[in-house]
Every structure is written in structure tokens, then in C-alpha cells.
Amino acid sequence: MKPVIRLIAQAESGAITGLVSNPQDNPTVYAIAESDTVASSFVDVESGTFTLGFLPEGTYTVAVSDTTGKSITNPGISVNIG
């Protein structure tokens, strides 16, 4: 068998990126569509940044929770392809 590499000339998904102000508390970020968690990511503890990638186009709620029990949600985040 030979390895196969698939190239896509056009983007098929989008991403949500952001910055969390308390990265030292090890937050986790979730992309929620309706009642389903579609993607999750840990926050970089050095920079506080995160990326939720490979998301289909649509509207999401972004939820962040950390190890201290703090959480926040931000509804109505739009993702466009590309």
C-alpha cells in the first residue's frame, strides 16, 4: 500500500480563536451547536490563547470552564468557512 495525501483547494471548515484571561487555572473551551459539544480545546497556559478548529459553518455557543469551578458562556458566535 502506498500512502495517499489528499489536498483540498478550498476550505471546508472554519475556526474560533480567542484569548482567556486566566490560563493559569487550566481552562477548557468548548464549541456547542444546539445541545451538542462539537469541539473542545485546552487553553495554552503560557499565552492564554485557544483555537477550536475544523468547525462546520454555523452558529455556536462558546463555553469556558476552569479547574477552580469558574465558567462562562458566550452564545451566538458565527463561524464562516475559511
C-alpha positions in Angstrom: 0.0 0.0 0.0 1.2 3.5 -0.8 0.4 6.5 1.4 -2.1 8.9 -0.1 -2.1 12.6 0.6 -5.4 14.5 -0.1 -5.2 18.2 -1.0 -8.2 20.4 -0.8 -8.0 23.6 -2.8 -10.9 25.3 -1.0 -11.5 25.5 2.8 -14.3 23.2 4.0 -14.4 24.4 7.7 -13.8 27.4 9.9 -12.4 28.1 13.4 -13.0 30.0 16.6 -9.9 31.6 18.2 -9.7 33.5 21.4 -7.8 34.6 24.5 -8.6 33.6 28.1 -7.5 35.9 31.0 -6.8 33.1 33.5 -4.7 30.5 31.7 -3.0 29.5 35.0 -6.3 27.8 36.0 -6.1 25.4 33.1 -9.4 26.3 31.3 -11.0 24.1 28.7 -13.0 25.7 25.9 -16.0 24.1 24.1 -17.9 24.8 20.9 -21.5 23.9 21.3 -24.1 23.7 18.5 -27.6 23.4 19.8 -27.1 20.8 22.6 -24.1 19.0 21.1 -20.5 19.7 22.0 -18.8 19.8 18.6 -15.2 20.6 19.6 -13.1 21.3 22.7 -9.6 22.5 23.3 -7.3 23.3 26.2 -6.1 26.8 26.6 -2.3 27.4 26.1 -1.1 28.1 29.7 1.6 30.5 28.5 -0.3 32.7 26.2 -4.0 32.1 27.2 -4.9 31.5 23.5 -7.1 28.8 22.1 -8.3 27.5 18.8 -11.4 25.4 18.1 -10.8 24.2 14.6 -12.4 22.3 11.8 -15.9 23.6 12.6 -18.7 23.4 10.0 -20.3 26.8 9.1 -22.9 27.8 11.7 -23.6 29.5 15.0 -22.0 28.2 18.2 -22.0 28.8 21.9 -18.5 29.0 23.3 -18.2 27.8 26.9 -15.1 28.1 29.0 -14.6 26.3 32.4 -11.5 26.1 34.6 -10.2 24.0 37.5 -11.5 26.5 40.1 -15.1 25.9 39.0 -15.5 29.2 37.2 -17.3 29.1 33.9 -18.7 31.4 31.2 -20.7 31.0 28.0 -20.8 33.3 25.0 -23.7 32.4 22.6 -24.1 33.5 19.0 -20.6 33.1 17.7 -20.7 32.7 13.9 -18.3 30.6 12.0 -17.8 31.0 8.3 -15.9 28.6 6.0 -12.3 29.7 5.5 
